[in-house]
Amino acid sequence: MKDKELITEIQNMRMRLGVLRDNIRSRDEIAGEYAGDIMAMMTKILSRISKERVDR
């Protein structure tokens, strides 16, 4: 998988999780926070991939 495809896939997953996070949080506040933590991790992954592309 090329970097651009990987970045696009992670961005799409992050957006879908953002929508789900709101639904999750309405049922369980802590689970919603966990979903937010996962979104933050995905953002860090995207940042590292982007940085590596620039460094090449």
C-alpha distance matrix in Angstrom:
0.0 3.8 6.6 8.3 6.3 6.4 9.9 10.9 10.2 12.2 14.8 15.4 15.8 18.2 20.1 20.7 21.8 24.1 25.9 26.2 27.5 30.5 31.3 30.9 33.0 35.8 36.1 35.6 35.6 34.2 31.2 30.5 30.6 28.1 25.7 26.4 25.6 22.2 21.5 22.7 20.3 17.4 18.9 19.2 15.5 14.7 17.5 16.3 12.8 14.8 17.4 15.3 14.0 17.7 18.9 17.1
3.8 0.0 3.8 5.5 5.3 6.2 8.7 10.0 10.7 12.4 14.3 15.5 16.6 18.4 20.2 21.4 22.6 24.4 26.4 27.1 28.2 31.0 32.2 32.0 33.9 36.6 37.4 36.8 36.4 35.1 32.4 31.4 31.2 29.0 26.6 26.7 26.0 22.8 21.7 22.5 20.4 17.4 18.1 18.4 15.0 13.5 15.8 14.8 11.1 12.2 14.9 12.9 11.0 14.5 16.0 14.1
6.6 3.8 0.0 3.8 5.5 5.0 6.1 8.6 9.8 10.5 12.1 14.2 15.3 16.3 18.3 20.0 20.9 22.3 24.7 25.6 26.2 29.0 30.6 30.4 31.9 34.8 35.7 34.9 34.2 32.9 30.5 29.2 28.7 26.7 24.4 24.1 23.3 20.5 19.1 19.5 17.5 14.6 14.9 15.0 11.8 10.0 12.1 11.3 7.5 8.5 11.3 9.7 7.9 11.5 13.2 12.0
8.3 5.5 3.8 0.0 3.8 5.4 5.1 6.2 8.6 10.0 10.5 12.3 14.3 15.3 16.5 18.5 19.9 21.0 23.1 24.5 25.3 27.8 29.4 29.6 31.1 33.7 35.0 34.5 33.8 32.9 30.5 28.8 28.6 27.0 24.3 23.9 23.6 20.9 18.9 19.6 18.4 15.0 14.9 15.8 13.2 10.5 12.7 13.0 9.4 9.1 12.6 12.0 9.5 12.4 15.0 14.1
6.3 5.3 5.5 3.8 0.0 3.8 5.5 5.1 6.1 8.7 9.9 10.6 12.3 14.2 15.4 16.6 18.3 20.0 21.6 22.7 24.0 26.5 27.7 27.9 29.8 32.3 33.3 33.0 32.8 31.9 29.1 27.7 27.9 26.0 23.2 23.3 23.2 20.1 18.4 19.8 18.4 14.8 15.6 16.8 13.8 11.7 14.6 14.9 11.4 12.1 15.6 14.8 12.8 16.0 18.3 17.2
6.4 6.2 5.0 5.4 3.8 0.0 3.8 5.4 5.1 6.2 8.5 9.9 10.6 12.2 14.3 15.5 16.4 18.3 20.4 21.0 22.0 24.9 26.1 25.9 27.7 30.4 31.2 30.6 30.2 29.1 26.4 25.2 25.1 23.0 20.4 20.6 20.1 16.9 15.7 16.9 15.0 11.7 12.9 13.8 10.5 9.0 12.2 12.2 8.9 10.5 13.8 13.0 12.0 15.3 17.2 16.6
9.9 8.7 6.1 5.1 5.5 3.8 0.0 3.8 5.5 5.2 6.1 8.6 9.9 10.5 12.3 14.3 15.3 16.4 18.8 19.9 20.5 23.1 24.9 24.8 26.2 29.0 30.2 29.6 28.8 27.9 25.4 23.8 23.5 21.9 19.2 18.8 18.6 15.8 13.8 14.7 13.5 10.0 10.2 11.6 9.0 6.4 9.5 10.4 7.6 8.1 11.8 12.0 10.9 13.6 16.0 16.1
10.9 10.0 8.6 6.2 5.1 5.4 3.8 0.0 3.8 5.5 5.1 6.2 8.6 9.8 10.6 12.4 14.2 15.3 17.0 18.5 19.7 22.0 23.4 23.9 25.5 27.9 29.3 29.1 28.6 28.1 25.5 23.6 23.9 22.5 19.4 19.2 19.7 16.8 14.5 16.1 15.5 11.8 12.1 14.3 12.1 9.4 12.6 14.0 11.3 11.4 15.2 15.6 14.0 16.5 19.3 19.2
10.2 10.7 9.8 8.6 6.1 5.1 5.5 3.8 0.0 3.8 5.4 5.1 6.2 8.6 10.0 10.7 12.3 14.2 15.8 16.6 18.0 20.6 21.7 21.8 23.8 26.3 27.2 27.0 26.9 26.2 23.3 21.8 22.4 20.6 17.5 17.9 18.3 15.0 13.4 15.6 14.5 10.8 12.3 14.4 11.9 10.2 13.9 14.9 12.4 13.5 17.1 17.1 16.2 19.0 21.4 21.2
12.2 12.4 10.5 10.0 8.7 6.2 5.2 5.5 3.8 0.0 3.8 5.4 5.0 6.1 8.6 9.9 10.4 12.2 14.5 15.1 15.8 18.7 20.1 19.9 21.5 24.3 25.2 24.7 24.2 23.3 20.6 19.1 19.2 17.4 14.5 14.7 14.8 11.6 9.9 11.8 10.7 7.0 8.7 10.9 8.5 7.3 11.1 12.3 10.6 11.9 15.2 15.7 15.4 18.0 20.1 20.6
14.8 14.3 12.1 10.5 9.9 8.5 6.1 5.1 5.4 3.8 0.0 3.8 5.5 5.1 6.2 8.7 9.8 10.5 12.8 14.3 15.0 17.3 19.1 19.4 20.7 23.3 24.8 24.5 23.7 23.3 20.9 18.8 19.0 17.9 14.7 14.2 15.1 12.5 9.7 11.7 11.7 8.1 8.3 11.4 10.2 7.9 11.1 13.3 11.9 12.1 15.5 16.7 16.1 18.1 20.7 21.5
15.4 15.5 14.2 12.3 10.6 9.9 8.6 6.2 5.1 5.4 3.8 0.0 3.8 5.4 5.2 6.3 8.6 9.9 11.1 12.5 14.1 16.2 17.4 18.1 20.0 22.1 23.4 23.6 23.4 23.3 20.5 18.5 19.5 18.3 14.8 15.1 16.4 13.6 11.2 14.0 14.1 10.6 11.6 14.7 13.3 11.5 14.8 16.9 15.2 15.6 19.1 20.1 19.3 21.5 24.2 24.6
15.8 16.6 15.3 14.3 12.3 10.6 9.9 8.6 6.2 5.0 5.5 3.8 0.0 3.8 5.5 5.2 6.1 8.6 10.2 10.5 11.9 14.7 15.6 15.6 17.7 20.1 21.0 20.9 20.9 20.4 17.4 15.8 16.8 15.2 11.8 12.7 13.8 10.6 9.0 12.2 11.9 8.7 10.8 13.7 12.2 11.5 15.0 16.6 15.4 16.6 19.8 20.6 20.4 22.8 25.0 25.6
18.2 18.4 16.3 15.3 14.2 12.2 10.5 9.8 8.6 6.1 5.1 5.4 3.8 0.0 3.8 5.5 5.1 6.2 8.9 9.8 10.1 12.7 14.5 14.5 15.8 18.5 19.8 19.4 18.8 18.4 15.9 13.8 14.3 13.2 9.8 9.7 11.1 8.5 5.9 9.0 9.6 6.7 8.0 11.4 10.9 10.1 13.1 15.3 14.8 15.6 18.5 19.9 20.0 21.9 24.2 25.3
20.1 20.2 18.3 16.5 15.4 14.3 12.3 10.6 10.0 8.6 6.2 5.2 5.5 3.8 0.0 3.8 5.4 5.0 6.6 8.8 9.8 11.5 13.3 14.3 15.5 17.6 19.4 19.6 19.1 19.5 17.1 14.4 15.5 15.2 11.5 11.3 13.6 11.6 8.6 11.7 13.1 10.3 10.8 14.5 14.3 12.8 15.5 18.2 17.6 17.7 20.8 22.5 22.1 23.8 26.4 27.5
20.7 21.4 20.0 18.5 16.6 15.5 14.3 12.4 10.7 9.9 8.7 6.3 5.2 5.5 3.8 0.0 3.8 5.4 5.3 6.3 8.6 10.5 11.2 12.2 14.3 16.1 17.4 18.0 18.2 18.6 15.7 13.5 15.4 14.7 10.9 11.9 14.2 11.9 9.9 13.6 14.5 12.0 13.4 16.8 16.3 15.4 18.4 20.7 19.9 20.6 23.7 25.0 24.7 26.7 29.2 30.1
21.8 22.6 20.9 19.9 18.3 16.4 15.3 14.2 12.3 10.4 9.8 8.6 6.1 5.1 5.4 3.8 0.0 3.8 5.4 4.9 5.8 8.7 9.8 9.7 11.6 14.0 15.1 15.0 15.0 15.1 12.2 10.1 11.8 10.9 7.1 8.4 10.7 8.6 7.1 10.9 11.9 10.2 12.0 15.1 15.0 14.9 17.7 19.7 19.6 20.6 23.3 24.7 25.0 26.9 29.1 30.2
24.1 24.4 22.3 21.0 20.0 18.3 16.4 15.3 14.2 12.2 10.5 9.9 8.6 6.2 5.0 5.4 3.8 0.0 3.8 5.5 5.1 6.8 9.1 9.8 10.6 12.9 14.8 14.9 14.2 14.9 12.7 9.7 11.1 11.5 7.9 7.6 10.8 9.8 7.3 10.5 12.7 11.2 11.8 15.3 16.0 15.4 17.6 20.3 20.4 20.8 23.4 25.3 25.6 27.0 29.4 30.9
25.9 26.4 24.7 23.1 21.6 20.4 18.8 17.0 15.8 14.5 12.8 11.1 10.2 8.9 6.6 5.3 5.4 3.8 0.0 3.8 5.5 5.7 6.9 8.9 10.3 11.5 13.6 14.6 14.6 16.0 13.6 10.7 13.1 13.7 10.1 10.7 14.0 13.0 11.0 14.3 16.3 14.7 15.5 19.0 19.4 18.7 21.1 23.8 23.6 24.0 26.8 28.6 28.5 30.1 32.6 33.9
26.2 27.1 25.6 24.5 22.7 21.0 19.9 18.5 16.6 15.1 14.3 12.5 10.5 9.8 8.8 6.3 4.9 5.5 3.8 0.0 3.8 5.4 5.1 6.0 8.4 10.0 11.0 11.9 12.6 13.7 10.8 8.6 11.6 11.6 8.2 10.0 13.1 11.8 10.9 14.5 16.0 14.8 16.4 19.5 19.7 19.7 22.3 24.5 24.4 25.3 28.0 29.5 29.8 31.7 33.9 35.1
27.5 28.2 26.2 25.3 24.0 22.0 20.5 19.7 18.0 15.8 15.0 14.1 11.9 10.1 9.8 8.6 5.8 5.1 5.5 3.8 0.0 3.8 5.4 4.9 5.9 8.5 10.0 9.9 9.6 10.6 8.2 5.3 8.0 8.7 5.6 6.8 10.2 9.9 9.2 12.2 14.2 13.8 15.0 17.9 18.7 19.0 21.1 23.4 24.0 24.8 27.1 28.9 29.5 31.1 33.1 34.7
30.5 31.0 29.0 27.8 26.5 24.9 23.1 22.0 20.6 18.7 17.3 16.2 14.7 12.7 11.5 10.5 8.7 6.8 5.7 5.4 3.8 0.0 3.8 5.5 5.1 6.3 9.0 9.9 9.5 11.7 10.2 6.9 9.8 11.5 9.1 9.4 13.1 13.4 12.2 14.9 17.3 16.9 17.6 20.7 21.9 21.8 23.7 26.3 26.8 27.3 29.6 31.7 32.1 33.5 35.7 37.4
31.3 32.2 30.6 29.4 27.7 26.1 24.9 23.4 21.7 20.1 19.1 17.4 15.6 14.5 13.3 11.2 9.8 9.1 6.9 5.1 5.4 3.8 0.0 3.8 5.5 5.3 6.9 8.9 10.0 12.3 10.2 8.0 11.6 12.8 10.4 11.9 15.3 15.1 14.5 17.6 19.5 19.0 20.3 23.3 24.0 24.1 26.3 28.7 29.0 29.8 32.2 34.0 34.4 36.0 38.2 39.7
30.9 32.0 30.4 29.6 27.9 25.9 24.8 23.9 21.8 19.9 19.4 18.1 15.6 14.5 14.3 12.2 9.7 9.8 8.9 6.0 4.9 5.5 3.8 0.0 3.8 5.4 5.4 6.0 7.5 9.0 6.5 5.2 9.0 9.7 8.1 10.3 13.0 13.0 13.4 16.2 17.8 17.9 19.5 22.1 22.8 23.5 25.7 27.7 28.3 29.4 31.6 33.2 34.0 35.7 37.6 39.1
33.0 33.9 31.9 31.1 29.8 27.7 26.2 25.5 23.8 21.5 20.7 20.0 17.7 15.8 15.5 14.3 11.6 10.6 10.3 8.4 5.9 5.1 5.5 3.8 0.0 3.8 5.3 4.9 4.6 7.3 6.4 4.0 7.3 9.4 8.6 9.6 12.5 13.6 13.7 15.8 18.0 18.6 19.6 22.1 23.4 24.1 25.8 28.0 29.0 29.9 31.8 33.7 34.7 36.1 37.9 39.8
35.8 36.6 34.8 33.7 32.3 30.4 29.0 27.9 26.3 24.3 23.3 22.1 20.1 18.5 17.6 16.1 14.0 12.9 11.5 10.0 8.5 6.3 5.3 5.4 3.8 0.0 3.8 5.9 6.7 10.1 9.5 7.8 11.0 13.1 12.2 13.2 16.3 17.2 17.1 19.4 21.7 22.0 23.0 25.6 26.9 27.3 29.1 31.5 32.3 33.1 35.1 37.1 37.9 39.2 41.2 43.0
36.1 37.4 35.7 35.0 33.3 31.2 30.2 29.3 27.2 25.2 24.8 23.4 21.0 19.8 19.4 17.4 15.1 14.8 13.6 11.0 10.0 9.0 6.9 5.4 5.3 3.8 0.0 3.8 6.7 9.3 8.4 8.3 11.6 12.9 12.6 14.4 16.9 17.6 18.3 20.6 22.4 22.9 24.4 26.7 27.8 28.6 30.6 32.6 33.4 34.5 36.6 38.2 39.2 40.8 42.6 44.2
35.6 36.8 34.9 34.5 33.0 30.6 29.6 29.1 27.0 24.7 24.5 23.6 20.9 19.4 19.6 18.0 15.0 14.9 14.6 11.9 9.9 9.9 8.9 6.0 4.9 5.9 3.8 0.0 3.8 5.7 5.4 6.3 8.8 10.1 10.8 12.5 14.5 15.6 16.8 18.7 20.3 21.4 22.9 24.8 26.0 27.3 29.0 30.8 31.9 33.2 35.0 36.6 37.9 39.5 41.0 42.8
35.6 36.4 34.2 33.8 32.8 30.2 28.8 28.6 26.9 24.2 23.7 23.4 20.9 18.8 19.1 18.2 15.0 14.2 14.6 12.6 9.6 9.5 10.0 7.5 4.6 6.7 6.7 3.8 0.0 3.8 5.6 5.1 6.4 8.9 10.0 10.6 12.5 14.5 15.4 16.7 18.7 20.1 21.2 23.0 24.7 25.9 27.2 29.1 30.6 31.7 33.1 35.1 36.5 37.7 39.2 41.3
34.2 35.1 32.9 32.9 31.9 29.1 27.9 28.1 26.2 23.3 23.3 23.3 20.4 18.4 19.5 18.6 15.1 14.9 16.0 13.7 10.6 11.7 12.3 9.0 7.3 10.1 9.3 5.7 3.8 0.0 3.8 5.3 5.0 6.4 8.7 9.7 10.5 12.6 14.3 15.3 16.7 18.6 20.0 21.2 22.8 24.6 25.8 27.3 28.9 30.4 31.6 33.3 35.0 36.4 37.5 39.6
31.2 32.4 30.5 30.5 29.1 26.4 25.4 25.5 23.3 20.6 20.9 20.5 17.4 15.9 17.1 15.7 12.2 12.7 13.6 10.8 8.2 10.2 10.2 6.5 6.4 9.5 8.4 5.4 5.6 3.8 0.0 3.8 5.3 5.0 6.3 8.7 9.7 10.7 12.5 14.3 15.4 16.7 18.6 20.1 21.2 22.8 24.5 25.9 27.2 28.8 30.3 31.8 33.3 35.0 36.2 38.0
30.5 31.4 29.2 28.8 27.7 25.2 23.8 23.6 21.8 19.1 18.8 18.5 15.8 13.8 14.4 13.5 10.1 9.7 10.7 8.6 5.3 6.9 8.0 5.2 4.0 7.8 8.3 6.3 5.1 5.3 3.8 0.0 3.8 5.4 5.1 6.3 8.7 9.9 10.6 12.5 14.4 15.4 16.7 18.7 20.1 21.2 22.8 24.7 25.9 27.1 28.8 30.5 31.8 33.2 34.8 36.7
30.6 31.2 28.7 28.6 27.9 25.1 23.5 23.9 22.4 19.2 19.0 19.5 16.8 14.3 15.5 15.4 11.8 11.1 13.1 11.6 8.0 9.8 11.6 9.0 7.3 11.0 11.6 8.8 6.4 5.0 5.3 3.8 0.0 3.8 5.4 4.9 6.2 8.7 9.7 10.5 12.5 14.3 15.2 16.7 18.6 20.0 21.1 22.8 24.5 25.7 27.0 28.9 30.5 31.7 33.0 35.1
28.1 29.0 26.7 27.0 26.0 23.0 21.9 22.5 20.6 17.4 17.9 18.3 15.2 13.2 15.2 14.7 10.9 11.5 13.7 11.6 8.7 11.5 12.8 9.7 9.4 13.1 12.9 10.1 8.9 6.4 5.0 5.4 3.8 0.0 3.8 5.3 4.9 6.3 8.7 9.8 10.6 12.5 14.3 15.4 16.6 18.5 19.9 21.2 22.7 24.4 25.7 27.1 28.9 30.4 31.5 33.4
25.7 26.6 24.4 24.3 23.2 20.4 19.2 19.4 17.5 14.5 14.7 14.8 11.8 9.8 11.5 10.9 7.1 7.9 10.1 8.2 5.6 9.1 10.4 8.1 8.6 12.2 12.6 10.8 10.0 8.7 6.3 5.1 5.4 3.8 0.0 3.8 5.4 5.1 6.3 8.7 9.9 10.6 12.5 14.4 15.3 16.6 18.5 20.1 21.2 22.6 24.4 25.9 27.2 28.9 30.3 32.0
26.4 26.7 24.1 23.9 23.3 20.6 18.8 19.2 17.9 14.7 14.2 15.1 12.7 9.7 11.3 11.9 8.4 7.6 10.7 10.0 6.8 9.4 11.9 10.3 9.6 13.2 14.4 12.5 10.6 9.7 8.7 6.3 4.9 5.3 3.8 0.0 3.8 5.4 5.0 6.3 8.7 9.8 10.6 12.6 14.3 15.3 16.6 18.7 20.1 21.1 22.6 24.6 25.9 27.1 28.7 30.7
25.6 26.0 23.3 23.6 23.2 20.1 18.6 19.7 18.3 14.8 15.1 16.4 13.8 11.1 13.6 14.2 10.7 10.8 14.0 13.1 10.2 13.1 15.3 13.0 12.5 16.3 16.9 14.5 12.5 10.5 9.7 8.7 6.2 4.9 5.4 3.8 0.0 3.8 5.4 5.0 6.3 8.7 9.8 10.7 12.5 14.3 15.3 16.8 18.6 20.0 21.1 22.8 24.6 25.9 27.0 29.1
22.2 22.8 20.5 20.9 20.1 16.9 15.8 16.8 15.0 11.6 12.5 13.6 10.6 8.5 11.6 11.9 8.6 9.8 13.0 11.8 9.9 13.4 15.1 13.0 13.6 17.2 17.6 15.6 14.5 12.6 10.7 9.9 8.7 6.3 5.1 5.4 3.8 0.0 3.8 5.3 5.0 6.2 8.6 9.8 10.5 12.4 14.2 15.4 16.6 18.3 19.9 21.1 22.7 24.5 25.7 27.3
21.5 21.7 19.1 18.9 18.4 15.7 13.8 14.5 13.4 9.9 9.7 11.2 9.0 5.9 8.6 9.9 7.1 7.3 11.0 10.9 9.2 12.2 14.5 13.4 13.7 17.1 18.3 16.8 15.4 14.3 12.5 10.6 9.7 8.7 6.3 5.0 5.4 3.8 0.0 3.8 5.4 5.0 6.3 8.8 9.8 10.5 12.3 14.4 15.4 16.5 18.3 20.1 21.2 22.7 24.3 26.1
22.7 22.5 19.5 19.6 19.8 16.9 14.7 16.1 15.6 11.8 11.7 14.0 12.2 9.0 11.7 13.6 10.9 10.5 14.3 14.5 12.2 14.9 17.6 16.2 15.8 19.4 20.6 18.7 16.7 15.3 14.3 12.5 10.5 9.8 8.7 6.3 5.0 5.3 3.8 0.0 3.8 5.4 5.0 6.4 8.7 9.9 10.5 12.5 14.4 15.3 16.5 18.5 20.1 21.2 22.5 24.7
20.3 20.4 17.5 18.4 18.4 15.0 13.5 15.5 14.5 10.7 11.7 14.1 11.9 9.6 13.1 14.5 11.9 12.7 16.3 16.0 14.2 17.3 19.5 17.8 18.0 21.7 22.4 20.3 18.7 16.7 15.4 14.4 12.5 10.6 9.9 8.7 6.3 5.0 5.4 3.8 0.0 3.8 5.3 5.0 6.2 8.7 9.7 10.6 12.4 14.2 15.2 16.6 18.5 20.0 21.0 22.9
17.4 17.4 14.6 15.0 14.8 11.7 10.0 11.8 10.8 7.0 8.1 10.6 8.7 6.7 10.3 12.0 10.2 11.2 14.7 14.8 13.8 16.9 19.0 17.9 18.6 22.0 22.9 21.4 20.1 18.6 16.7 15.4 14.3 12.5 10.6 9.8 8.7 6.2 5.0 5.4 3.8 0.0 3.8 5.4 5.0 6.2 8.5 9.9 10.6 12.2 14.1 15.4 16.6 18.5 19.9 21.4
18.9 18.1 14.9 14.9 15.6 12.9 10.2 12.1 12.3 8.7 8.3 11.6 10.8 8.0 10.8 13.4 12.0 11.8 15.5 16.4 15.0 17.6 20.3 19.5 19.6 23.0 24.4 22.9 21.2 20.0 18.6 16.7 15.2 14.3 12.5 10.6 9.8 8.6 6.3 5.0 5.3 3.8 0.0 3.8 5.4 5.1 6.1 8.7 10.0 10.5 12.2 14.3 15.4 16.6 18.3 20.3
19.2 18.4 15.0 15.8 16.8 13.8 11.6 14.3 14.4 10.9 11.4 14.7 13.7 11.4 14.5 16.8 15.1 15.3 19.0 19.5 17.9 20.7 23.3 22.1 22.1 25.6 26.7 24.8 23.0 21.2 20.1 18.7 16.7 15.4 14.4 12.6 10.7 9.8 8.8 6.4 5.0 5.4 3.8 0.0 3.8 5.4 5.0 6.2 8.6 9.8 10.4 12.3 14.3 15.3 16.3 18.5
15.5 15.0 11.8 13.2 13.8 10.5 9.0 12.1 11.9 8.5 10.2 13.3 12.2 10.9 14.3 16.3 15.0 16.0 19.4 19.7 18.7 21.9 24.0 22.8 23.4 26.9 27.8 26.0 24.7 22.8 21.2 20.1 18.6 16.6 15.3 14.3 12.5 10.5 9.8 8.7 6.2 5.0 5.4 3.8 0.0 3.8 5.4 5.2 6.2 8.6 9.8 10.6 12.4 14.4 15.3 16.8
14.7 13.5 10.0 10.5 11.7 9.0 6.4 9.4 10.2 7.3 7.9 11.5 11.5 10.1 12.8 15.4 14.9 15.4 18.7 19.7 19.0 21.8 24.1 23.5 24.1 27.3 28.6 27.3 25.9 24.6 22.8 21.2 20.0 18.5 16.6 15.3 14.3 12.4 10.5 9.9 8.7 6.2 5.1 5.4 3.8 0.0 3.8 5.5 5.2 6.1 8.5 9.9 10.6 12.4 14.2 15.7
17.5 15.8 12.1 12.7 14.6 12.2 9.5 12.6 13.9 11.1 11.1 14.8 15.0 13.1 15.5 18.4 17.7 17.6 21.1 22.3 21.1 23.7 26.3 25.7 25.8 29.1 30.6 29.0 27.2 25.8 24.5 22.8 21.1 19.9 18.5 16.6 15.3 14.2 12.3 10.5 9.7 8.5 6.1 5.0 5.4 3.8 0.0 3.8 5.5 5.2 6.0 8.6 9.9 10.6 12.2 14.5
16.3 14.8 11.3 13.0 14.9 12.2 10.4 14.0 14.9 12.3 13.3 16.9 16.6 15.3 18.2 20.7 19.7 20.3 23.8 24.5 23.4 26.3 28.7 27.7 28.0 31.5 32.6 30.8 29.1 27.3 25.9 24.7 22.8 21.2 20.1 18.7 16.8 15.4 14.4 12.5 10.6 9.9 8.7 6.2 5.2 5.5 3.8 0.0 3.8 5.4 5.0 6.1 8.6 9.9 10.3 12.4
12.8 11.1 7.5 9.4 11.4 8.9 7.6 11.3 12.4 10.6 11.9 15.2 15.4 14.8 17.6 19.9 19.6 20.4 23.6 24.4 24.0 26.8 29.0 28.3 29.0 32.3 33.4 31.9 30.6 28.9 27.2 25.9 24.5 22.7 21.2 20.1 18.6 16.6 15.4 14.4 12.4 10.6 10.0 8.6 6.2 5.2 5.5 3.8 0.0 3.8 5.5 5.2 6.3 8.8 9.9 10.9
14.8 12.2 8.5 9.1 12.1 10.5 8.1 11.4 13.5 11.9 12.1 15.6 16.6 15.6 17.7 20.6 20.6 20.8 24.0 25.3 24.8 27.3 29.8 29.4 29.9 33.1 34.5 33.2 31.7 30.4 28.8 27.1 25.7 24.4 22.6 21.1 20.0 18.3 16.5 15.3 14.2 12.2 10.5 9.8 8.6 6.1 5.2 5.4 3.8 0.0 3.8 5.5 5.1 6.4 8.7 10.2
17.4 14.9 11.3 12.6 15.6 13.8 11.8 15.2 17.1 15.2 15.5 19.1 19.8 18.5 20.8 23.7 23.3 23.4 26.8 28.0 27.1 29.6 32.2 31.6 31.8 35.1 36.6 35.0 33.1 31.6 30.3 28.8 27.0 25.7 24.4 22.6 21.1 19.9 18.3 16.5 15.2 14.1 12.2 10.4 9.8 8.5 6.0 5.0 5.5 3.8 0.0 3.8 5.4 5.1 6.2 8.8
15.3 12.9 9.7 12.0 14.8 13.0 12.0 15.6 17.1 15.7 16.7 20.1 20.6 19.9 22.5 25.0 24.7 25.3 28.6 29.5 28.9 31.7 34.0 33.2 33.7 37.1 38.2 36.6 35.1 33.3 31.8 30.5 28.9 27.1 25.9 24.6 22.8 21.1 20.1 18.5 16.6 15.4 14.3 12.3 10.6 9.9 8.6 6.1 5.2 5.5 3.8 0.0 3.8 5.4 5.0 6.3
14.0 11.0 7.9 9.5 12.8 12.0 10.9 14.0 16.2 15.4 16.1 19.3 20.4 20.0 22.1 24.7 25.0 25.6 28.5 29.8 29.5 32.1 34.4 34.0 34.7 37.9 39.2 37.9 36.5 35.0 33.3 31.8 30.5 28.9 27.2 25.9 24.6 22.7 21.2 20.1 18.5 16.6 15.4 14.3 12.4 10.6 9.9 8.6 6.3 5.1 5.4 3.8 0.0 3.8 5.5 5.4
17.7 14.5 11.5 12.4 16.0 15.3 13.6 16.5 19.0 18.0 18.1 21.5 22.8 21.9 23.8 26.7 26.9 27.0 30.1 31.7 31.1 33.5 36.0 35.7 36.1 39.2 40.8 39.5 37.7 36.4 35.0 33.2 31.7 30.4 28.9 27.1 25.9 24.5 22.7 21.2 20.0 18.5 16.6 15.3 14.4 12.4 10.6 9.9 8.8 6.4 5.1 5.4 3.8 0.0 3.8 5.5
18.9 16.0 13.2 15.0 18.3 17.2 16.0 19.3 21.4 20.1 20.7 24.2 25.0 24.2 26.4 29.2 29.1 29.4 32.6 33.9 33.1 35.7 38.2 37.6 37.9 41.2 42.6 41.0 39.2 37.5 36.2 34.8 33.0 31.5 30.3 28.7 27.0 25.7 24.3 22.5 21.0 19.9 18.3 16.3 15.3 14.2 12.2 10.3 9.9 8.7 6.2 5.0 5.5 3.8 0.0 3.8
17.1 14.1 12.0 14.1 17.2 16.6 16.1 19.2 21.2 20.6 21.5 24.6 25.6 25.3 27.5 30.1 30.2 30.9 33.9 35.1 34.7 37.4 39.7 39.1 39.8 43.0 44.2 42.8 41.3 39.6 38.0 36.7 35.1 33.4 32.0 30.7 29.1 27.3 26.1 24.7 22.9 21.4 20.3 18.5 16.8 15.7 14.5 12.4 10.9 10.2 8.8 6.3 5.4 5.5 3.8 0.0
